Structure formats: C-alpha cells, structure tokens
Amino acid sequence: RAPECSDNTRGTMAVKQQKSKEAKAKAAMAGGGKNKKKKWAKGKVREKAFNMVLFDKPAYEKLLADVPKMKLITVATVVERLKVNGSLARAAMAELTEQGLIKCVVSHRKGLIYARASHA
C-alpha cells in the first residue's frame, strides 16, 4: 500500500481534549473576575429650547421688521430667528400672508415655504 499524501488533510485534524467539569469551573473562576461588566452608554442630551408661546411687543415688531426681508421663510427659520414655538411661527406666517408682506411659494403637507412678496 502507498503512503498517504501530505496535502490530504481529511481525517488528520487533531482532536481537542475535553476538559473535566472541575477544570471548566476553575477556568471560569480564574478568568471571570477580571472583566468589568459593560455599562450602557449615556445618550446625548439636547438642551431644552425655551421658546415663547405668545408674542410680546418687541418680538412682534421684530417679526414685522425682519421676516418680510428674508429670502427664504419657513417655520424653522422663523423659530430660529425669533425664538418662538412652531405653532406660533405658523400662525404669524399666515398673518403676514394675509397682510401681503410675504407670499406662499410651496404649499406641501410637510411644510410651507414662503418668500418676500416683492420677489415671489
């Protein structure tokens, strides 16, 4: 009979020795104490925005002065500029549209886009 080829790996893998229950318990006790338990990551916390829910006199005057001069007018830009909440910004934009100071360019359910009346 001819000797087996050395490149034939089938059936020649080393058999792993099974540990006894005592050896497994000892290994678990020895290695388990070192690793610390993973903790949950602290999520990033955004600052709470304290925006106005009603216009005061200076804010309303700023609305009438600044917003009609803006090129692009959305709820987000009015909220950012005047520090009012979104529903108040929507109501203010509707009022400015009635007064003819701004014009609605895009009317979509996701949001309204306005521009100055002179350039729209």
Backbone hydrogen bonds, N-H to C=O, Kabsch-Sander energy under -0.5 kcal/mol:
donor,donor_aa,acceptor,acceptor_aa,energy
8,N,5,C,-0.8
9,T,7,D,-0.8
12,T,9,T,-1.4
24,K,20,S,-2.2
25,A,21,K,-2.3
26,K,22,E,-2.3
27,A,23,A,-2.2
28,A,24,K,-2.1
29,M,25,A,-2.1
30,A,26,K,-2.0
31,G,27,A,-2.3
32,G,28,A,-1.6
33,G,29,M,-0.5
34,K,31,G,-0.6
35,N,31,G,-0.6
43,G,41,A,-0.5
46,R,44,K,-0.5
50,F,48,K,-0.7
51,N,49,A,-1.2
52,M,83,K,-2.6
60,Y,56,D,-2.4
61,E,57,K,-2.1
62,K,58,P,-2.0
63,L,59,A,-2.0
64,L,60,Y,-2.2
65,A,61,E,-1.8
66,D,62,K,-3.2
67,V,62,K,-0.6
67,V,63,L,-1.1
69,K,66,D,-1.3
70,M,66,D,-0.7
70,M,67,V,-1.4
73,I,71,K,-0.5
73,I,114,Y,-2.6
74,T,72,L,-0.6
78,V,74,T,-2.0
79,V,75,V,-2.5
80,E,76,A,-2.4
81,R,77,T,-2.4
82,L,78,V,-2.6
83,K,79,V,-1.6
85,N,52,M,-2.3
89,A,85,N,-2.0
90,R,86,G,-2.3
91,A,87,S,-2.0
92,A,88,L,-2.3
93,M,89,A,-2.3
94,A,90,R,-2.0
95,E,91,A,-2.0
96,L,92,A,-2.4
97,T,93,M,-1.7
98,E,94,A,-1.9
99,Q,95,E,-2.0
100,G,96,L,-0.6
100,G,97,T,-0.7
101,L,96,L,-2.2
102,I,96,L,-1.0
103,K,115,A,-2.8
105,V,113,I,-3.1
106,V,113,I,-1.8
108,H,106,V,-0.6
108,H,111,G,-1.0
111,G,108,H,-0.8
113,I,106,V,-2.4
114,Y,73,I,-3.2
115,A,103,K,-2.2
117,A,101,L,-1.7
119,H,116,R,-0.6
120,A,116,R,-1.2
